[in-house]
Amino acid sequence: MSNSHNDLATTTHARSWTTALNHPFSVPRTYNGYQNHYYPFYNQFLQPSQKSLTPSGISSQHTSMLDVPEVLERVLSFLNLQDRLSTRLVCKQWYVASRHLLHIQTVWQENPIPENQYLVLRGLSRLDSLTYCLRQRDFDDTPNVQVAWSRLRDRVSSGQTACLKSLTVSGPVNIHLRIAPLLPYMASLTSLHLQSVSSTSYTIALLLESCPQLRVLDIHSGSSLHPRRLHVLEAGKTLGPYKLHTLSLYKVCITQASIETTVASCSKLKSLSLIDLIDPPLPILESDITATTRIDKRRLITTIGESCPNLRHLHCSANQGQRAMVSPMSLFTNLDSLGLPAQAICPELVTIIQEYTTVLTSLTIEGVSDNNAELSASLHQYLCTAARHLKQLDASHVHLDDRLLNLGATIHPPTAPAAISPTSVTPPDKIWACRNLISLNISFGTQEEAVRNLAESSRIIFGYISQVCPRLQHLKVSRNAIDCSLDGGLCLLSELDDLRTLEIKTTTLTTLNLWDFGWMDNEPPVLRRLADKMSLNDSRVQRSFRSRYEWLGCKDSRHVDCQRLELLGLISSPSSSPPSLASTPTSALNSRSMVRSNQHPHQHQRSLSNGSRSTGTYPHHSFHSPSLSYSGRIELATSNTVRWPHLERITIRQTNDRRNQTQNIHGFIKKMRPNLSFDV
């Protein structure tokens, strides 16, 4: 008996040992009494030839796609910053691949009491970006600052910043004494930013000559507008040509001759921004520039166009000579981003832009115009005829006449007869062609704001934008007076499914109630359950539904005007068809089709809809229509899509809020959409 037991045990152990050896995914093991000992790498040492070579002599080891550096770097590029910081700790290969995706930066501050400067010096060789900051000029002469700068200079001169890519200088730093001695040791520097740095301590030529690999130069002056404190920036002696691709001058006091000299020596420029430049005061010492020759915008634009054939972005704002900039704009045929003052927007410019409209994707208009009617008509003409590829429009101070958005007949002021009205406008039968627009920042205004129907004009604006710009992600609308209530048609913007940020800026805001924003609620489980359990013979459920509907803002559920909800796009009709801008104008675009209801304010109720789209036609039926049951109508109202699924922030900027109504709305919206950032 014992012998058979021993034979059975031996056979079992032998079979286990054989199975472990032959199984490709098992680990061999030995049995010693009551313990098992595992050797994870036993197979690799026992049969190396069976795993490394095939019968044909070709290696069979599998190489993962992540072992290819290009593939691994591509995969890691989709991770966020926090995950990239973690993946670099996996192994050396992952560290090398993720290192190119990380931007390590730090700040060096010159203070009498240096804080953590030893940490900056220790990690100087691993930096991608360095910010050199100085708060007060009085710190230059202190011993601690002198010692700290000497240590920094020694580390830089030893080659520890040879891989530095970006340098930012902020504050009243003396470029000639502090930064110029360090630039020759930054051989890889490609980006240089100067913020609030005195222009008397450097020239543009000094920066370009010291950094031969420089691609981006950004100068943001913080000088005062007082003539006695202005410091004129000089171009210096340029030897060029340079490899500069991007040049930005913001609020810099510089002569036009210096701009032309710099641009002429940078023929590879792809982006040029001349924003709010300050003309130097007269007389200019050691210069023959006079008041008549220092400003010649035609010559400036011509020089830019002839010297920079590869220019893709041009932003040039001017205080004088705006119309002289128009005709030389024909030299630019490869622009995809353009920024001009409002005075330069005219029919002639629109005709010129149409020649290279196939690549223009961004348009920025700064300032205000003396002739707002011409500006509005020219901008509207451009948007209707030549803006098919436009993705970004920034016209925050244009005051576009919103009557141009009405596709109806001639609009006359209500207080004046139509025959003698001098301000009648007949809008063209055109709509904006910028259906690919992603970002829109625009202001509206008209001469008859005080006497026109505010709710009607607001519906025209919101409805027009929602129909002609369906791909908007960022929207900012400014108007002196606007109606954001349910009657004002703010809910029409729910057509924009991709909207992420919404900002409304106004001076006067109409009286708002909680039910004006109830349509934003994307959680209708209570109404859906009530609709499922609804029965005409169940009076208890009927009473429960009525009490729920009173909480929504209506006195009684029988006071519902379904036609009004359909016109506002809050519910859809079963027989409605999708809107077609080419065939018939939608109700959101035609103010005459909007119904002016004289119902009680409580009937501007929060909608039962969970989100629907505006339709082109709206049949006249109500909740008491015999063709549709009561529960069926409620189900129709609650079976729609989610409104604004990607919305992250909504902002309402109001100058006058005497009723303190925005705070109440803030709490109401935060309760409905807790993940939404709502700013007032």
C-alpha positions in Angstrom: 0.0 0.0 0.0 2.8 2.4 0.9 4.8 1.4 -2.2 1.8 2.2 -4.5 1.3 5.4 -2.7 4.9 6.4 -3.2 4.7 5.4 -6.9 1.6 7.5 -7.4 3.2 10.4 -5.7 6.4 10.0 -7.8 4.3 9.8 -11.0 2.3 12.8 -10.1 5.4 14.8 -9.3 7.1 13.7 -12.5 4.1 14.6 -14.5 4.0 18.0 -12.9 7.6 18.6 -13.6 7.3 17.5 -17.2 4.2 19.6 -17.8 6.0 22.6 -16.3 9.0 22.1 -18.6 6.9 21.6 -21.8 4.3 24.3 -21.1 5.4 27.5 -22.9 3.9 29.8 -20.3 4.8 27.9 -17.1 7.7 28.1 -14.8 9.6 24.9 -13.8 9.4 24.0 -10.1 10.8 21.4 -7.8 9.1 19.7 -4.9 11.0 19.5 -1.6 8.8 18.2 1.2 6.0 20.7 1.6 7.5 23.7 -0.2 7.6 24.8 -3.9 10.6 26.7 -5.2 10.2 28.8 -8.3 13.0 29.8 -10.7 11.6 32.4 -13.1 14.5 32.5 -15.4 15.3 28.8 -15.4 14.0 28.2 -19.0 16.1 31.0 -20.4 19.3 29.4 -19.1 18.3 25.8 -19.7 17.3 26.1 -23.4 18.6 29.4 -24.8 18.8 28.2 -28.4 15.1 27.2 -28.5 13.9 30.7 -27.6 16.3 32.8 -29.6 16.4 31.0 -32.9 13.9 29.3 -35.1 14.8 26.2 -37.3 15.5 28.6 -40.2 18.1 30.5 -38.1 16.0 33.7 -37.9 15.5 35.3 -34.5 11.9 34.9 -33.2 12.1 37.4 -30.4 9.0 39.7 -30.6 9.8 43.5 -30.8 7.1 45.7 -29.4 6.0 48.7 -31.3 6.8 50.7 -28.2 10.5 49.8 -28.6 10.6 52.1 -31.6 11.5 55.6 -30.3 9.3 57.4 -32.9 6.3 55.3 -32.1 6.8 55.6 -28.4 7.1 59.4 -28.6 4.0 59.6 -30.7 2.0 57.6 -28.1 3.3 59.6 -25.2 2.4 62.9 -27.0 -1.3 62.1 -26.4 -0.9 62.1 -22.6 -1.4 65.1 -20.3 1.4 66.7 -18.4 0.8 64.8 -15.2 1.0 61.4 -17.0 4.1 62.4 -18.9 5.8 63.2 -15.7 5.0 59.7 -14.5 6.0 57.9 -17.6 9.5 59.3 -17.6 10.2 57.2 -14.5 9.4 53.9 -16.1 12.8 53.3 -17.7 15.6 55.1 -19.5 14.0 54.6 -22.9 10.7 56.1 -21.8 12.6 59.0 -20.1 14.4 59.8 -23.4 11.1 59.7 -25.3 9.1 61.8 -22.9 11.9 64.3 -22.3 11.2 66.0 -25.6 7.5 66.4 -24.6 8.3 68.1 -21.3 9.0 71.8 -20.9 11.0 72.4 -17.8 11.2 76.1 -16.8 12.2 78.1 -13.7 12.5 81.7 -12.6 15.7 83.5 -11.5 15.0 86.5 -9.4 17.5 89.2 -8.4 16.6 90.1 -4.9 18.6 91.3 -1.9 17.8 88.0 -0.2 18.1 85.3 -2.9 15.5 82.5 -2.4 16.2 79.0 -3.8 18.9 80.3 -6.2 21.0 77.3 -5.5 18.3 75.0 -6.8 18.2 77.0 -10.1 22.0 76.8 -10.4 22.0 73.1 -9.7 19.4 72.3 -12.4 20.5 74.8 -14.9 21.7 72.2 -17.4 18.2 70.5 -17.6 16.2 73.7 -18.2 14.2 74.4 -21.4 13.0 77.9 -20.4 14.5 80.5 -18.0 12.8 83.6 -16.8 15.1 86.4 -15.6 13.1 88.6 -13.3 13.9 91.9 -11.5 11.3 93.8 -9.6 13.2 97.0 -8.6 16.2 98.6 -10.2 17.7 99.5 -6.8 18.7 95.9 -6.3 21.6 96.1 -8.8 24.1 97.6 -6.4 23.4 95.3 -3.4 26.3 92.8 -2.6 24.0 89.8 -2.6 22.7 90.5 -6.1 26.2 91.0 -7.4 27.4 87.7 -5.9 24.3 85.8 -7.2 24.7 87.2 -10.7 28.4 86.2 -10.7 27.5 82.6 -9.9 24.9 82.6 -12.6 27.4 84.0 -15.1 30.0 81.3 -14.2 27.5 78.5 -14.6 26.3 79.9 -18.0 29.9 80.4 -19.2 30.7 76.8 -18.4 28.2 75.6 -21.0 25.3 74.5 -18.8 22.8 76.5 -20.8 23.9 75.2 -24.1 20.5 73.5 -24.5 18.3 76.4 -23.3 15.5 77.1 -25.8 13.6 80.1 -24.3 14.6 83.1 -22.3 12.2 85.6 -20.8 13.5 88.9 -19.3 10.9 90.7 -17.1 11.3 94.0 -15.2 13.7 96.9 -15.4 16.7 94.7 -16.3 19.7 96.3 -17.9 20.1 94.2 -21.0 23.6 95.5 -21.8 25.0 94.7 -18.4 23.1 91.6 -17.3 21.8 89.7 -20.3 24.2 90.5 -23.2 27.2 88.8 -21.5 25.1 85.6 -21.2 23.7 85.4 -24.7 26.8 84.1 -26.5 26.8 81.0 -24.3 23.2 80.2 -25.2 23.8 78.6 -28.5 20.4 76.9 -28.8 18.3 79.9 -27.8 15.4 80.1 -30.2 12.9 82.3 -28.3 13.5 85.6 -26.5 10.8 87.6 -24.7 11.3 91.1 -23.2 8.6 92.4 -20.9 8.7 95.9 -19.4 12.4 96.2 -20.2 13.9 99.7 -20.8 14.7 100.1 -24.5 17.6 102.4 -23.8 19.8 99.4 -22.7 19.7 97.5 -26.0 19.1 97.5 -29.7 17.3 95.0 -32.0 20.6 94.4 -33.8 22.3 93.5 -30.5 19.8 90.7 -29.8 19.9 89.3 -33.3 23.6 89.3 -33.5 24.0 87.6 -30.1 21.5 84.9 -30.8 22.2 83.5 -34.3 19.5 80.7 -33.9 16.8 83.1 -32.7 13.4 82.4 -34.3 11.0 84.3 -32.0 11.5 87.8 -30.7 8.8 89.4 -28.6 9.2 92.9 -27.1 6.5 94.1 -24.8 7.2 97.6 -23.5 6.0 98.8 -20.2 7.0 102.4 -20.7 4.8 105.3 -19.7 2.8 107.2 -22.2 4.2 110.5 -20.9 6.4 112.1 -23.6 9.2 112.8 -21.1 9.5 109.1 -20.1 9.3 107.5 -23.5 12.4 105.6 -24.5 12.8 105.1 -28.3 13.9 101.6 -29.4 16.5 101.7 -32.1 17.2 99.0 -34.7 21.0 99.5 -34.5 23.4 98.3 -37.2 21.9 95.1 -38.7 24.2 92.9 -40.7 21.6 90.2 -41.6 20.0 88.3 -43.0 18.7 86.6 -39.9 16.7 83.5 -39.3 13.9 85.2 -37.4 10.5 83.8 -38.1 8.3 85.7 -35.6 8.6 89.4 -34.6 6.2 91.0 -32.2 6.3 94.6 -31.0 3.6 95.7 -28.5 3.3 99.2 -27.2 6.9 100.0 -28.2 8.1 103.5 -29.0 10.0 103.0 -32.3 10.5 104.9 -35.5 9.2 103.7 -38.8 12.8 103.7 -40.2 13.8 101.2 -37.5 10.9 98.9 -38.3 11.8 99.0 -42.0 15.5 98.3 -41.3 14.6 95.3 -39.1 12.1 93.8 -41.5 14.4 94.2 -44.5 17.1 92.2 -42.7 14.6 89.4 -41.8 13.5 88.0 -45.1 12.3 84.7 -43.5 9.6 86.3 -41.4 6.4 84.4 -41.2 4.7 86.4 -38.5 4.8 90.1 -37.9 2.8 91.9 -35.2 3.0 95.7 -34.8 0.4 96.4 -32.1 -0.3 99.9 -30.6 3.1 101.3 -31.5 3.9 104.7 -30.2 5.3 107.3 -32.5 8.4 109.0 -30.9 7.9 112.7 -29.9 9.4 115.4 -32.0 12.1 116.6 -32.3 14.1 113.4 -32.4 17.7 114.2 -31.5 20.4 113.4 -34.1 17.8 112.6 -36.8 16.3 114.4 -39.8 12.9 112.9 -39.3 10.1 115.5 -39.5 6.4 115.4 -38.7 5.5 114.9 -42.3 7.9 112.0 -43.1 7.9 110.0 -39.9 4.6 108.4 -40.6 4.1 106.8 -44.1 1.9 103.7 -43.7 1.9 103.1 -47.5 5.7 102.9 -47.6 5.8 100.7 -44.4 3.3 98.1 -45.8 5.0 98.1 -49.2 8.4 97.4 -47.5 6.9 94.6 -45.5 5.3 93.0 -48.5 8.4 93.2 -50.7 10.9 92.1 -48.0 8.9 89.2 -46.5 7.4 87.1 -49.3 6.7 84.1 -46.9 4.6 86.2 -44.4 1.6 84.2 -43.1 0.5 86.4 -40.3 0.3 90.2 -40.3 -1.1 92.4 -37.5 -0.6 96.1 -38.0 -2.6 98.6 -35.9 -2.0 102.3 -36.5 -3.3 105.6 -35.1 -2.8 107.5 -38.4 -2.8 106.8 -42.1 -5.1 103.8 -41.9 -6.6 104.2 -45.4 -3.1 104.5 -46.9 -2.5 100.8 -45.8 -5.3 99.5 -48.0 -3.8 99.5 -51.5 -0.4 97.9 -50.6 -2.3 94.9 -49.1 -2.5 93.4 -52.5 1.2 92.4 -52.1 0.2 89.7 -49.5 -1.3 86.7 -51.2 -0.2 84.0 -48.7 -1.7 85.4 -45.5 -3.8 83.1 -43.3 -4.1 85.6 -40.4 -4.7 89.3 -40.7 -5.2 92.1 -38.1 -6.0 95.7 -39.2 -7.5 98.8 -37.6 -11.2 99.5 -38.0 -10.5 102.6 -40.1 -8.9 100.4 -42.8 -12.0 98.2 -43.3 -13.7 99.4 -46.5 -15.1 98.0 -49.7 -11.7 98.3 -51.4 -10.0 96.2 -48.8 -12.8 93.6 -49.1 -12.1 93.4 -52.8 -8.4 92.9 -52.2 -8.9 90.2 -49.5 -11.1 88.2 -51.8 -8.0 87.4 -53.9 -6.4 85.4 -51.1 -9.4 84.3 -49.2 -8.7 80.6 -49.9 -6.1 80.6 -47.0 -7.3 83.4 -44.7 -8.5 81.7 -41.5 -8.2 84.5 -38.9 -9.3 88.2 -38.9 -8.8 90.7 -36.1 -10.2 94.3 -36.2 -9.0 96.7 -33.6 -10.4 100.1 -32.6 -13.5 101.9 -33.7 -14.3 103.6 -37.0 -15.6 107.1 -37.7 -18.0 105.8 -40.3 -19.7 102.8 -38.5 -22.2 102.3 -41.3 -19.4 101.8 -43.9 -17.6 99.5 -41.5 -20.7 97.4 -40.8 -21.6 97.1 -44.5 -18.0 96.2 -45.5 -17.6 93.6 -42.8 -21.0 92.1 -43.5 -20.1 91.9 -47.2 -16.9 90.1 -46.5 -18.5 87.6 -44.2 -21.2 86.9 -46.8 -18.9 86.5 -49.8 -15.3 85.7 -48.9 -15.2 84.1 -45.4 -15.6 80.4 -46.3 -12.4 79.4 -44.6 -12.5 81.8 -41.7 -12.1 80.2 -38.3 -11.5 83.1 -36.0 -13.1 86.6 -36.0 -12.2 89.1 -33.3 -14.1 92.4 -33.7 -14.8 93.4 -30.2 -15.2 97.1 -30.9 -16.8 97.1 -34.3 -20.5 97.8 -33.2 -21.9 95.9 -36.1 -25.4 97.0 -37.0 -27.6 94.1 -36.1 -30.3 95.1 -38.6 -28.0 93.6 -41.3 -28.7 90.2 -39.7 -32.5 90.4 -40.3 -33.5 88.6 -43.5 -36.8 90.3 -43.6 -37.9 93.4 -45.4 -36.8 97.0 -44.8 -36.7 97.9 -41.1 -38.0 101.3 -40.0 -37.9 102.9 -36.5 -41.2 102.4 -34.8 -41.5 106.1 -34.0 -41.0 107.5 -37.5 -43.0 106.9 -40.7 -41.5 104.6 -43.2 -41.6 107.1 -46.1 -39.6 109.8 -44.3 -37.2 107.7 -42.3 -33.6 108.7 -43.1 -32.1 105.7 -41.4 -34.0 102.9 -43.1 -31.8 99.9 -44.0 -32.6 97.3 -46.6 -30.3 94.3 -45.7 -29.1 92.3 -48.6 -30.5 88.8 -49.2 -27.3 87.2 -48.0 -26.1 85.3 -45.0 -22.7 84.8 -43.6 -20.6 82.2 -45.4 -18.3 81.4 -42.4 -19.8 78.1 -41.4 -16.4 76.9 -40.3 -16.0 79.6 -37.7 -14.7 78.3 -34.4 -14.1 81.5 -32.4 -16.3 84.7 -32.6 -15.8 87.9 -30.6 -18.1 90.6 -31.9 -20.1 93.6 -30.6 -23.4 94.9 -31.9 -24.9 98.3 -31.9 -27.5 100.4 -33.8 -28.8 103.9 -33.7 -32.3 103.0 -32.6 -31.5 100.9 -29.5 -33.6 103.0 -27.2 -36.9 102.6 -29.2 -36.6 99.2 -30.8 -37.9 95.9 -29.4 -35.0 94.6 -27.3 -36.3 91.1 -27.1 -36.8 90.9 -30.9 -33.3 92.3 -31.7 -31.8 89.8 -29.2 -33.6 86.9 -30.8 -32.2 88.0 -34.2 -28.7 88.0 -32.9 -28.8 84.7 -31.1 -30.8 83.0 -33.8 -28.6 84.2 -36.6 -25.4 83.2 -35.0 -26.7 79.7 -34.1 -27.8 79.1 -37.7 -24.8 80.4 -39.7 -22.0 79.4 -37.3 -22.9 75.9 -36.2 -19.3 74.9 -35.3 -18.6 77.7 -32.8 -16.6 76.7 -29.8 -15.9 80.1 -28.3 -18.5 82.9 -28.5 -18.4 86.4 -27.0 -21.2 88.9 -27.7 -21.1 92.5 -26.6 -24.0 95.0 -26.8 -25.1 98.0 -24.8 -28.5 96.4 -24.0 -29.4 92.8 -24.5 -32.2 90.4 -23.4 -31.0 87.1 -22.0 -34.4 85.9 -20.9 -36.4 83.2 -22.4 -38.2 85.7 -24.6 -34.8 87.1 -25.7 -33.9 83.8 -27.3 -30.7 83.0 -25.5 -31.9 79.4 -25.7 -31.4 79.5 -29.5 -27.7 79.2 -28.9 -28.3 75.6 -27.7 -28.0 74.8 -31.4 -24.2 75.1 -30.9 -23.3 71.6 -29.8 -19.6 72.2 -29.8 -19.8 75.4 -27.7 -17.2 75.5 -24.8 -17.1 79.1 -23.6 -19.9 81.7 -23.8 -19.5 85.4 -22.7 -22.1 88.1 -22.8 -21.0 91.6 -22.1 -23.6 94.4 -21.7 -24.4 97.6 -19.8 -28.1 97.0 -19.2 -29.6 93.6 -18.7 -33.3 92.9 -18.7 -35.0 91.5 -15.7 -34.2 87.8 -15.4 -36.0 85.0 -13.6 -35.1 81.5 -12.7 -37.3 80.0 -15.4 -35.3 81.9 -18.0 -32.5 79.5 -17.6 -34.4 76.4 -16.7 -33.9 75.1 -20.3 -30.2 74.5 -19.5 -31.1 71.6 -17.2 -29.9 68.4 -18.7 -31.4 66.1 -16.0 -35.1 65.3 -16.7 -35.5 62.0 -14.9 -38.5 63.3 -12.8 -40.4 64.5 -15.9 -39.6 61.3 -17.7 -40.9 59.2 -14.9 -44.0 61.3 -14.7 -44.5 60.9 -18.4 -44.2 57.1 -18.2 -46.7 56.9 -15.3 -49.1 59.5 -16.7 -52.7 58.4 -16.9 -55.8 60.5 -17.6 -57.7 58.6 -14.9 -55.1 59.0 -12.2 -55.9 62.3 -10.5 -53.1 61.9 -8.0 -50.4 61.7 -10.7 -52.1 64.7 -12.4 -51.8 66.8 -9.2 -48.2 65.7 -8.7 -47.4 66.8 -12.3 -49.1 70.1 -11.9 -47.2 70.8 -8.6 -44.0 69.9 -10.4 -44.8 72.2 -13.3 -45.7 75.1 -11.0 -42.2 74.7 -9.5 -40.8 75.0 -13.1 -42.2 78.5 -13.3 -45.7 78.2 -14.7 -48.9 78.7 -12.7 -50.6 75.6 -14.2 -49.6 73.0 -16.7 -52.7 73.8 -18.7 -51.4 77.3 -19.5 -48.7 75.9 -21.8 -48.3 77.6 -25.1 -46.6 75.0 -27.3 -46.3 77.3 -30.3 -44.3 79.7 -28.2 -41.9 76.9 -27.0 -41.5 75.7 -30.6 -40.6 79.2 -31.8 -37.9 79.4 -29.2 -36.5 76.1 -30.2 -37.3 74.5 -26.8 -39.5 71.6 -28.2 -39.7 70.2 -31.7 -42.7 69.3 -33.8 -43.2 65.8 -35.2 -43.8 67.2 -38.7 -41.0 69.8 -38.6 -38.2 69.6 -41.1 -34.5 70.6 -40.7 -33.7 74.2 -41.4 -32.4 75.1 -44.9 -30.7 78.5 -45.2 -30.7 78.1 -49.0 -34.4 77.6 -49.3 -36.4 79.6 -46.8 -35.2 81.7 -43.8 -35.6 80.1 -40.4 -37.7 81.7 -37.8 -34.5 82.5 -35.8 -33.3 84.6 -38.8 -36.6 86.3 -39.7 -37.9 88.6 -37.0 -41.3 88.8 -38.6 -42.0 85.1 -37.9 -41.3 85.6 -34.2 -44.5 85.6 -32.1 -44.9 88.4 -29.6 -46.8 86.9 -26.9 -48.8 88.9 -24.3 -48.9 86.1 -21.8 -48.3 86.5 -18.1 -44.6 86.7 -17.1 -45.0 83.4 -15.3 -45.7 81.7 -18.6 -42.1 82.4 -19.8 -41.6 79.0 -18.2 -38.7 76.7 -17.9 -39.0 74.2 -20.7 -39.7 70.5 -20.3 -37.3 69.8 -23.1 -34.0 68.2 -22.5 -32.6 69.9 -25.6 -33.8 70.2 -29.2 -33.0 71.9 -32.4 -34.8 74.9 -33.9 -36.7 74.0 -37.0 -37.6 75.9 -40.1 -41.4 75.6 -39.8 -43.6 75.4 -36.7 -47.1 74.0 -37.0 -49.7 75.5 -34.7 -50.7 73.0 -32.1 -50.9 72.9 -28.4 -50.8 70.4 -25.6 -54.6 70.1 -25.8 -54.5 68.9 -29.5 -56.7 65.9 -29.9 -54.2 64.3 -32.3 -51.6 63.7 -29.6 -52.2 62.3 -26.1 -51.1 64.3 -23.0 -48.4 61.8 -22.0 -47.2 61.6 -25.6 -46.7 65.3 -25.7 -44.7 65.3 -22.5 -42.6 62.4 -23.8 -42.0 64.4 -27.0 -40.8 67.3 -24.9 -38.4 65.2 -22.9 -36.9 62.9 -25.5 -34.3 65.4 -27.0 -30.6 65.6 -26.9 -28.4 67.2 -24.3 -27.9 71.0 -24.5 -24.3 72.3 -24.6 -22.6 69.0 -23.7 -19.1 70.5 -24.0 -19.8 73.9 -22.3 -17.1 74.7 -19.7 -17.7 78.3 -18.8 -20.4 80.9 -19.2 -19.8 84.6 -18.3 -22.2 87.5 -18.0 -20.5 90.9 -17.6 -23.0 93.5 -16.6 -22.1 97.1 -15.6 -25.3 98.0 -13.8 -27.0 95.3 -11.6 -29.2 97.2 -9.3 -31.5 94.2 -8.6 -28.7 91.9 -7.7 -30.3 89.3 -10.0 -27.1 87.9 -11.3 -26.2 86.4 -8.0 -29.5 84.5 -7.8 -29.1 83.2 -11.3 -25.5 82.1 -10.5 -26.7 79.8 -7.7 -29.5 78.5 -9.8 -27.3 77.5 -12.7 -24.6 76.0 -10.5 -27.3 73.8 -9.0 -28.4 72.6 -12.5 -24.9 72.3 -13.9 -22.4 71.8 -11.1 -19.5 71.1 -13.5 -20.1 74.4 -15.3 -18.0 77.5 -14.4 -20.4 80.4 -14.3 -19.0 83.9 -13.7 -20.9 87.1 -13.2 
